[in-house]
Amino acid sequence: MEMDKKYALLDTDFLYKAHLARNTANHTLAEFVLDFNDYEFFCHEMIKEELTRHEINPNPNPWLEEKIKAGRIKLYSDQDIMNELSKIYGVAATLTYISLLKISCDTFNAGFFDEYYGILF
């Protein structure tokens, strides 16, 4: 019996910490997580930029690039997300995207969305 695929959205904090966390054989937590075969992994293109804002040693960006090129992590842009939402919501895709963005911003910092994206509504 085939199991349903699971999806994991990787964020900057997870990639940073999971790349630093290593066992005595120098295997990273990130590699262990990517070995979960029943998952598909995704990240937003902004993650790559966020990971370069600080001098992180060891630098996770070459590892992330390698995983993206190998197809193990799928990199999405805002346009890619809009294209996927359009398949489901049609002309309501933009409003759906903005609503989801507001929910995610408000989850962590009430007022952030209004300050930086309020003009979208």
Accessible surface in RSA format (square Angstrom, percent):
REM  Atomic radii and reference values for relative SASA: ProtOr
REM  Chains: A
REM  Algorithm: Lee & Richards
REM  Probe-radius: 1.40
REM  Slices: 20
REM RES _ NUM      All-atoms   Total-Side   Main-Chain    Non-polar    All polar
REM                ABS   REL    ABS   REL    ABS   REL    ABS   REL    ABS   REL
RES MET A   1   234.04 121.2 149.22  98.8  84.82 201.9 126.42 107.5 107.62 142.6
RES GLU A   2   166.33  95.5 133.97 101.4  32.36  77.0  56.76 109.8 109.57  89.5
RES MET A   3   130.14  67.4 109.63  72.6  20.51  48.8  76.94  65.4  53.20  70.5
RES ASP A   4   125.31  87.8 114.90 114.4  10.41  24.6  35.16  82.7  90.15  89.9
RES LYS A   5    97.66  47.6  77.94  47.8  19.73  47.0  53.42  48.1  44.24  47.1
RES LYS A   6    86.58  42.2  82.47  50.6   4.12   9.8  50.94  45.9  35.64  38.0
RES TYR A   7   144.19  67.3 114.61  65.2  29.58  77.0  79.09  59.4  65.10  80.3
RES ALA A   8    22.70  20.9  17.00  26.2   5.71  13.0  22.70  32.0   0.00   0.0
RES LEU A   9   142.01  79.1 111.03  79.4  30.97  77.9 111.11  78.0  30.90  83.1
RES LEU A  10    11.33   6.3   9.24   6.6   2.09   5.3   9.96   7.0   1.38   3.7
RES ASP A  11    74.17  52.0  73.31  73.0   0.86   2.0  31.59  74.4  42.58  42.5
RES THR A  12    30.87  22.0  30.12  30.5   0.75   1.8  29.88  40.1   0.99   1.5
RES ASP A  13    74.86  52.4  69.68  69.4   5.18  12.2  29.34  69.0  45.52  45.4
RES PHE A  14    65.56  32.8  59.72  37.0   5.84  15.2  64.95  39.4   0.62   1.8
RES LEU A  15     1.72   1.0   1.33   0.9   0.40   1.0   1.33   0.9   0.40   1.1
RES TYR A  16    75.88  35.4  75.72  43.1   0.15   0.4  37.35  28.1  38.53  47.5
RES LYS A  17   117.94  57.5 114.47  70.2   3.47   8.3  74.03  66.6  43.92  46.8
RES ALA A  18     1.11   1.0   0.39   0.6   0.72   1.6   0.68   1.0   0.43   1.1
RES HIS A  19    12.23   6.7  12.23   8.5   0.00   0.0   9.38   9.7   2.86   3.3
RES LEU A  20    63.27  35.2  47.48  34.0  15.78  39.7  47.69  33.5  15.57  41.9
RES ALA A  21    45.87  42.2  33.87  52.3  12.00  27.3  45.31  63.8   0.56   1.5
RES ARG A  22    88.29  37.1  50.79  25.9  37.50  89.3  30.66  41.9  57.62  34.9
RES ASN A  23    66.65  46.0  48.31  46.7  18.34  44.2  38.26  92.1  28.39  27.4
RES THR A  24   154.52 109.9 113.89 115.5  40.63  96.8  93.26 125.3  61.26  92.6
RES ALA A  25    63.37  58.3  36.61  56.5  26.76  60.9  48.49  68.3  14.88  39.4
RES ASN A  26    96.78  66.7  86.57  83.7  10.21  24.6  26.67  64.2  70.11  67.8
RES HIS A  27    99.16  54.2  96.43  67.0   2.73   7.0  64.44  66.4  34.72  40.4
RES THR A  28     7.23   5.1   6.94   7.0   0.29   0.7   6.94   9.3   0.29   0.4
RES LEU A  29    81.57  45.4  79.54  56.9   2.03   5.1  80.72  56.7   0.85   2.3
RES ALA A  30     1.19   1.1   0.42   0.7   0.77   1.7   0.81   1.1   0.38   1.0
RES GLU A  31    51.44  29.5  51.44  38.9   0.00   0.0  28.49  55.1  22.95  18.7
RES PHE A  32    95.00  47.5  92.58  57.3   2.41   6.3  92.70  56.2   2.30   6.6
RES VAL A  33    25.04  16.5  25.04  22.7   0.00   0.0  25.04  21.8   0.00   0.0
RES LEU A  34     7.52   4.2   6.17   4.4   1.35   3.4   6.17   4.3   1.35   3.6
RES ASP A  35    95.30  66.8  82.36  82.0  12.94  30.6  26.14  61.5  69.16  69.0
RES PHE A  36   101.68  50.9  96.73  59.9   4.95  12.9 101.68  61.6   0.00   0.0
RES ASN A  37   127.07  87.6 111.60 107.8  15.47  37.3  35.00  84.2  92.07  89.0
RES ASP A  38    48.48  34.0  41.88  41.7   6.60  15.6  25.38  59.7  23.10  23.0
RES TYR A  39    61.62  28.8  61.52  35.0   0.10   0.3  24.57  18.5  37.05  45.7
RES GLU A  40    39.77  22.8  38.90  29.4   0.88   2.1   8.56  16.5  31.22  25.5
RES PHE A  41     1.07   0.5   0.95   0.6   0.12   0.3   0.95   0.6   0.12   0.3
RES PHE A  42    35.19  17.6  35.19  21.8   0.00   0.0  35.19  21.3   0.00   0.0
RES CYS A  43     0.59   0.4   0.00   0.0   0.59   1.4   0.59   1.5   0.00   0.0
RES HIS A  44    47.09  25.7  45.64  31.7   1.45   3.7  43.33  44.7   3.77   4.4
RES GLU A  45    83.40  47.9  76.97  58.2   6.43  15.3  18.90  36.5  64.51  52.7
RES MET A  46    76.79  39.8  74.92  49.6   1.88   4.5  67.26  57.2   9.53  12.6
RES ILE A  47    14.81   8.4  14.81  11.0   0.00   0.0  14.81  10.7   0.00   0.0
RES LYS A  48    62.54  30.5  62.22  38.2   0.32   0.8  31.98  28.8  30.56  32.5
RES GLU A  49    91.94  52.8  85.56  64.7   6.38  15.2  34.93  67.6  57.01  46.5
RES GLU A  50    53.17  30.5  49.14  37.2   4.04   9.6   9.84  19.0  43.33  35.4
RES LEU A  51     2.36   1.3   0.47   0.3   1.90   4.8   0.47   0.3   1.90   5.1
RES THR A  52    89.68  63.8  61.06  61.9  28.62  68.2  52.31  70.3  37.37  56.5
RES ARG A  53   137.89  57.9 103.53  52.8  34.36  81.8  49.38  67.5  88.51  53.6
RES HIS A  54   133.46  72.9 122.33  85.0  11.12  28.5  83.57  86.1  49.89  58.0
RES GLU A  55   185.15 106.3 147.20 111.4  37.95  90.4  66.79 129.2 118.37  96.6
RES ILE A  56    25.73  14.6  12.29   9.2  13.44  32.4  15.14  10.9  10.59  28.7
RES ASN A  57   136.29  94.0 111.46 107.7  24.83  59.8  30.25  72.8 106.04 102.5
RES PRO A  58    50.72  37.0  49.16  44.8   1.56   5.7  50.72  41.9   0.00   0.0
RES ASN A  59    76.53  52.8  64.56  62.4  11.97  28.8  21.99  52.9  54.54  52.7
RES PRO A  60     0.68   0.5   0.68   0.6   0.00   0.0   0.68   0.6   0.00   0.0
RES ASN A  61    18.35  12.7  18.15  17.5   0.20   0.5  16.44  39.6   1.91   1.8
RES PRO A  62    84.90  61.9  72.20  65.8  12.70  46.2  79.84  65.9   5.06  31.5
RES TRP A  63    26.56  10.7  21.87  10.6   4.69  11.0  25.12  13.4   1.44   2.3
RES LEU A  64     0.12   0.1   0.12   0.1   0.00   0.0   0.12   0.1   0.00   0.0
RES GLU A  65    50.62  29.1  50.62  38.3   0.00   0.0  35.54  68.7  15.08  12.3
RES GLU A  66   100.04  57.4  92.83  70.2   7.21  17.2  37.65  72.8  62.39  50.9
RES LYS A  67    30.28  14.8  30.28  18.6   0.00   0.0   1.74   1.6  28.54  30.4
RES ILE A  68    33.84  19.3  24.15  18.0   9.69  23.3  24.15  17.4   9.69  26.3
RES LYS A  69   169.30  82.6 131.52  80.7  37.79  90.0  86.84  78.2  82.47  87.8
RES ALA A  70    80.33  73.9  37.55  57.9  42.78  97.3  50.71  71.4  29.62  78.5
RES GLY A  71    44.52  54.9   0.00   N/A  44.52  54.9  30.29  83.1  14.24  31.9
RES ARG A  72    70.52  29.6  66.76  34.0   3.76   9.0  39.98  54.6  30.54  18.5
RES ILE A  73     0.80   0.5   0.00   0.0   0.80   1.9   0.00   0.0   0.80   2.2
RES LYS A  74    81.45  39.7  76.66  47.0   4.79  11.4  64.83  58.4  16.62  17.7
RES LEU A  75    54.00  30.1  31.76  22.7  22.24  55.9  31.76  22.3  22.24  59.8
RES TYR A  76    57.91  27.0  57.77  32.9   0.15   0.4  30.40  22.8  27.51  33.9
RES SER A  77    23.24  19.6  22.21  29.6   1.02   2.4  17.61  37.5   5.63   7.9
RES ASP A  78    66.55  46.6  66.07  65.8   0.49   1.2  22.42  52.8  44.13  44.0
RES GLN A  79   112.86  63.1 108.90  79.6   3.95   9.4  49.31 105.0  63.55  48.2
RES ASP A  80    54.13  37.9  52.14  51.9   1.99   4.7   8.62  20.3  45.51  45.4
RES ILE A  81    50.35  28.7  49.27  36.7   1.08   2.6  50.35  36.3   0.00   0.0
RES MET A  82    37.72  19.5  37.72  25.0   0.00   0.0  35.32  30.0   2.40   3.2
RES ASN A  83    70.15  48.4  66.95  64.7   3.20   7.7  19.35  46.6  50.80  49.1
RES GLU A  84    73.19  42.0  72.59  54.9   0.61   1.4  23.93  46.3  49.26  40.2
RES LEU A  85    21.44  11.9  21.44  15.3   0.00   0.0  21.44  15.1   0.00   0.0
RES SER A  86    51.23  43.3  41.87  55.9   9.37  21.6  25.70  54.7  25.53  35.8
RES LYS A  87   155.31  75.8 114.18  70.1  41.13  97.9  87.08  78.4  68.23  72.7
RES ILE A  88   129.45  73.7  97.11  72.3  32.33  77.9 101.82  73.3  27.63  75.0
RES TYR A  89   106.12  49.5  89.61  51.0  16.51  43.0  52.65  39.6  53.47  65.9
RES GLY A  90    39.44  48.6   0.00   N/A  39.44  48.6  33.73  92.6   5.71  12.8
RES VAL A  91   159.97 105.3 127.29 115.2  32.68  78.7 136.31 118.4  23.65  64.2
RES ALA A  92    44.94  41.3  40.01  61.7   4.94  11.2  44.94  63.3   0.00   0.0
RES ALA A  93     2.83   2.6   2.83   4.4   0.00   0.0   2.83   4.0   0.00   0.0
RES THR A  94    73.61  52.4  73.58  74.6   0.03   0.1  49.72  66.8  23.89  36.1
RES LEU A  95   105.55  58.8 102.91  73.6   2.64   6.6 104.07  73.1   1.48   4.0
RES THR A  96    27.17  19.3  22.48  22.8   4.69  11.2  17.14  23.0  10.03  15.2
RES TYR A  97    45.51  21.2  45.27  25.8   0.23   0.6  32.81  24.7  12.70  15.7
RES ILE A  98    16.22   9.2  16.22  12.1   0.00   0.0  16.22  11.7   0.00   0.0
RES SER A  99    40.87  34.5  38.92  51.9   1.94   4.5  25.57  54.5  15.29  21.4
RES LEU A 100    94.23  52.5  90.05  64.4   4.18  10.5  90.50  63.6   3.72  10.0
RES LEU A 101    39.34  21.9  35.02  25.1   4.32  10.9  38.62  27.1   0.72   1.9
RES LYS A 102    64.91  31.7  64.91  39.8   0.00   0.0  47.88  43.1  17.03  18.1
RES ILE A 103   112.12  63.8 107.57  80.1   4.55  11.0 111.11  80.0   1.01   2.7
RES SER A 104    55.64  47.0  49.83  66.5   5.81  13.4  44.51  94.8  11.13  15.6
RES CYS A 105    17.25  13.0   8.84   9.9   8.40  19.8   7.47  18.9   9.78  10.5
RES ASP A 106    50.79  35.6  36.57  36.4  14.22  33.6  22.58  53.1  28.21  28.1
RES THR A 107    95.00  67.6  59.04  59.9  35.96  85.7  55.24  74.2  39.76  60.1
RES PHE A 108   177.85  89.0 143.01  88.6  34.84  90.7 147.73  89.6  30.12  86.2
RES ASN A 109    81.50  56.2  76.11  73.6   5.39  13.0  20.20  48.6  61.30  59.3
RES ALA A 110    90.50  83.2  65.76 101.5  24.74  56.3  66.39  93.5  24.11  63.9
RES GLY A 111    35.90  44.3   0.00   N/A  35.90  44.3  27.06  74.2   8.85  19.8
RES PHE A 112    73.59  36.8  70.73  43.8   2.86   7.4  72.90  44.2   0.69   2.0
RES PHE A 113     0.63   0.3   0.63   0.4   0.00   0.0   0.63   0.4   0.00   0.0
RES ASP A 114    90.93  63.7  75.54  75.2  15.39  36.4  28.95  68.1  61.97  61.8
RES GLU A 115   129.31  74.2  92.86  70.3  36.44  86.8  40.12  77.6  89.19  72.8
RES TYR A 116   131.29  61.3 102.76  58.5  28.52  74.2  68.86  51.7  62.42  77.0
RES TYR A 117    76.95  35.9  76.66  43.6   0.29   0.8  34.67  26.1  42.28  52.1
RES GLY A 118    26.32  32.5   0.00   N/A  26.32  32.5  14.50  39.8  11.82  26.5
RES ILE A 119   164.73  93.7 132.69  98.8  32.05  77.2 142.18 102.4  22.55  61.2
RES LEU A 120    89.19  49.7  65.01  46.5  24.18  60.8  68.23  47.9  20.97  56.4
RES PHE A 121   126.52  63.3  69.35  43.0  57.18 148.8  93.90  56.9  32.62  93.4
END  Absolute sums over single chains surface
CHAIN  1 A     8576.4       7128.9       1447.5       5165.7       3410.8
END  Absolute sums over all chains
TOTAL          8576.4       7128.9       1447.5       5165.7       3410.8
